[in-house]
Structures are given as C-alpha cells and as structure tokens.
C-alpha cells in the first residue's frame, strides 16, 4: 500500500489546524476543482482534501467539485464561476484550459477569494491571479520520461508523444521536457520544438496525439499508432490516460509485449497509481514517472486555511515531488 503522507510538510500543516473549531465558529469552505471527476488520479487528490478537512476539526470543509467528464475546459470554468458566485472562502484549481481559466479567475481576484493552482498552472501572464502553484514540476516529468526512453533506446528512433490537451499547460510543459531532453537543447517555450532528428529522435507523422482526457480515445489512439507504425521506437503518454482503463490498455499492450520485453518499444508512461504499477509489474510498460496527487489535495487545503486565517502565503511554486519507477525498482520507488 502506497504511503500517502509526505512527512514534515504534511505534519506541519496538520499542526497548523490546531484545536477543533468551537461549535459556533463559522466553517470555512475551500473548493478543490479537478479537471474532471472520473479520473483515479484526481480521486487521490480528493482523498487528500478530505483528510485535511477531517484533521481540521470542523474549521473548514473540502468541497470537491468539477466536471464529470473530459472536455475542453468550458464546464470547469463554469464550475469555478459558480464557486465565486457562492463566495467560497478559497479555491484550488487544476486548469484544463489555462487561458480560459485565467479569464475566469479575474472574478475571484475582484471578489477577494484566494486561489491556488495545483497539478496544472496558469499561463505566465495570468499567474498574478493565483497565490501559488502546488504540485509537480511538470517539465521534470517530461525530462524523466525521456531519460527512461533514452536508457531503453540509446540510439534514438521514432517517437510518438500522447498528451492530455493542447491547451493544458501541465501537459505542454511535460512535452517540452521530453523534447528538450531527447534533443539535448532547451527550447524557448512549451510544448517545445518538434523532434525532427535532433539527438537521433524523430516524431512520427500524426503525433503528438491529444486525448482531451478521454480515456477510451487514448486507448484507441495507442492501438492505432502502434498499428500504423509497427516499428515505432517509443510511445510516451504525458499522463496515465490509457492505463486508467487497465483492461483495455492491457489488451493493446499485450499485442506488443514481445517488443516491450526486448526493449524494441520504449513504452513509458506518466503517473504511478496502483493500477499502473500493476501493469508495469506485468511487463506492460518499461517505466512510470509519478506524481503525488494525495499531497496536492491535502496541502492546498492547509495552505488556503493559513492564507485566510493567518495571511500566510505558501512558497510559489511548492513542489510535491515525483517518483521514477522501472520494473526493477517497482517495490521501492514510491516515495512516502
């Protein structure tokens, strides 16, 4: 069972809540807004949020709310606008569409509602609309995915990157990390410069693929691209999309298991949820680079409480760390 608490940072937040709230005290309401609510990654953030609520002893409520399905971010923007209209005491949001969310959060700033981003951030021009970003250094996810691919295919080859959405800042940063690491050169901005032979790597025609967090679509994309390019050297999803429906993923990956086993296909995937680690242990991926969503949900709640009650802002950014796993390190690679 994965250890979910980070140690000193989490303990410090738990201590910051102090004694339980008096019976007549106003309960603060902090909203945790994921990109969607049908995603096991965000389920862990929800669990962290609920743990923080419980430990607060009635001082605040975690309102976990977001779009029920994938999409371009319009529904998520409306969720946030509704929360602003309700005058919640704080909002922590993982923006699906960074540009659109930036416009929406102008209303939060005008209303004096503190905002944190987590998992995914706003565009640089809009970062003054939130107090801090809490989550993974997304560029580093891409770098570590690329390093795993390089270990498997040191001579390079043809690669296909699968991303969440063209407007998702976090996935664009991960793609930039992949491209920069494989090319050996730093690009000016995310999502980085397309690979056309740099460092021995070339992106397949039709890639990158964009799933818009539609998991069945992501599996179909994976099946189609591996069928179209039977000698593809690397397939790298920047999120766990196809593995989040494990039976469907396994059905596709098993068709290519001989190439995975031999290292002909560098199949490495972002995220390290338990179901994903099980797939890797079965030989259906050669590496996983994971985040710590539980901590994101937990820490954003503690930070919002400190912002509202003590006027104390967290460091910007606050990184929650990541885990780099291979089949050889599967039993020890997840940080606690």
C-alpha angles and dihedrals in degrees: 000000000000116000105237106191123085100213122230097019093051094042089052092053092048090053091048091063089066123184122353117281118263114259092251096046119117111254111228118223119218120182124215108199118192126190088253139346100231095073125100090213091061091042087068091051088051090053091052090050092051092049090054090050091051093048091050090070095225097319093118143005124227109223105195107194137149145124115318093221142023121282146132096291101265094113091048091052090053091050090054093046089052091051090051090050089051088053097231114186097242142355131214111188137179101209118224092189109028096195095048093045090052091059092047093051092058084079091053091053091049090050093049094242112149115233133199126184121215135184090003129033139211125261114278092254091057101043092102086070091070130049098224146340117243119193145049125348090244096198088060092055088060093045092053093045088053092048090055090050091049091052090054097040107026092170093055124227141173116334138187120199119202116204136186101235139339091237097044106110094201094054092045089053090050091050090051090052091052094047095044094048094047094044095043092228133097114240122216098243144352136315084033133219119315114253111247100161102314110145089001094296129122127180115233118246110267093031144151095058120210119211101178083216090293101143099194088049090051092055091047090050090051092050093046097048094046089048093048093047107034090175096048108148100205138016115187124178112197089214135027093260102134093037092056087078094046101182092053091045092049091051090058098038093049089062087063099035094116090057091046092049092050094046092243088122117044100208107179125159139193121247132038107222114157093258089053093049089052090054091051091049088054089057095254095124134023098215146004128202109200141195131207107243094165089062091047092057093043098046097045090058093050091046093050089051091052092046092053100039104031103021086236116147124203122236114278111253106023109188120205097197134240140242126229112204136183130176088262094054099035095117097050108026101089112094122223 
